[in-house]
Amino acid sequence: MSPHAHEPPAPFGVEVDLLDTEEVDGVLDDVFVHGRRCRLLDESGAGPGPQWLLAELGDGRITGSCPGDRWRRSDGPGTAHLSAPSLDPGVDRWRILEVLVFSAHAQIRLGEAADTGWIAIDSTEEGPEWLRPRDRSFLLQGWTGDDHGRTLEGETPMAITREPSGNEAVLPAPWTVFSGRLRHRSGSDRAALESRGTWLTVREYWAADPDTGAVGVAFHRLTGVHNGTKPTGPEFDVGTGDQIEEG
């Protein structure tokens, strides 16, 4: 072992547990074989809310949404031509680079070929304010204009949009074209940009190095795919670019 080996500090506010072989098989069976809600995610305490899928395969990507009992995946009718072919875990899990099955409160990650897997959930530990988890949202940017994105019909929301590269992508959420408007804050002469669009939300977990005191993001998990008004802060003054503090 290198004499300079460094063990990174553990992220605060999250528990990450290794899955056994039976649990990994169960996730693949639920999502890809039976197309039903991922039971392990629910059993983790994630609750009855929506689940989402992002599977990166060697020959493409499969996305999906499960707001109720059944999945709607991109390898299904109407979008299969824009998706990686369906995955049969019994014969071709070698195609898997990474599979993420996630909800607002938990995430399951399966690694390459599904040889290993982990589940991450919020912990109940208390700590300093500056180490608390933070929620972020990232714009899923397609070409601007209604001609480049559309929401598909069906009980479970899915959308097709054209990416800046020119490729078409299937998103597990209704499509909202990006737009912004000024929103003046009550009792202040400051104005923030209120953004609308289609968003990937992420929770960041921070850690502090015990030797140097340096603080940084040590872990993150996906928490959802949403459309409409930007679901997380912070807000910035459109005139100065300064962050607008709450209160």
Summary of the structure (lengths in Angstrom):
residues: 247
radius of gyration: 20.0
end to end distance: 50.7
largest distance: 62.7
contacts: 705
relative contact order: 0.17
helix: 15%
strand: 41%
